[in-house]
């Protein structure tokens, strides 16, 4: 007997005690629940611009938290030590939603405006994120999601009223590239469109040499994003060799700037990163 996880398009079919593709969810008593509920690997007070969010409370700070696990397998992952980890691989501290909100509230004197769920893929901890977001809102602070956007429509719609802003990764604009990453382009496009309807949204694309760096792809990506809303801020970020993708050099700065110019043909707010 197995139970299907409804959270993302992988729809992992899990036997009792088995963990899913994301390594953050497990089948217990016939239900799929977050194995990493409240298990924190990373905690820092960051500038909001680091998320990156350029057009949401600029100049403020936000308490940023991460756990472990991810439902993609990007070979260039910058946080692979936690995103590709399972419970047995990494040390964590436990923070209940109330304890997290207490910390966030105490940091208001240092300019903190809320909590950003980030570093690994926060949506694999869906129930924890939801519970924390409710607690944070009850104290008048904001919730920020930094995510790959790989989530089914129903759970994402249910979460959006608890969010104030998001930065969603758009890894590229071809199905082939997304398949190589273990993802699905149409799922992410849907998440971007849904988020744009109700919260402040910014989008990031990491430019990987010889993978998603063609002018044609950027023209298609930015044209589609503009069809959702031409005022969505787009962050075009430079790749550096990391994890399993150390076989190519960093993205040339000139490439990032050229692709940003192409994106500006369709979008009003385009920013370059890691340059």
Secondary structure, 3 states (H helix, E strand, C coil): CEEECCCCCCCCEEECCCECCCCCEEEECCEEEECCCCEECEEEEEEHHHHCCCCCCCCCEEEEEECCCCCCCCCCCCCHHHHCCCHHHCCCEECCHHHHHHHHHHHHHHCEEEEEECCCCHHHHHHHHHHHHHHHHHCCCEEEEEECCCCCHHHHHHHHCCCCEEEEECCCCCHHHHHHCCCCHHHHHHHHHHHHHHCEEEEEEEECCCCCCCHHHHHHHHHHHHHHHCCCEEEEEECCCECCECCCCCCCHHHHHHHHHHHCCCCCCEEEECC
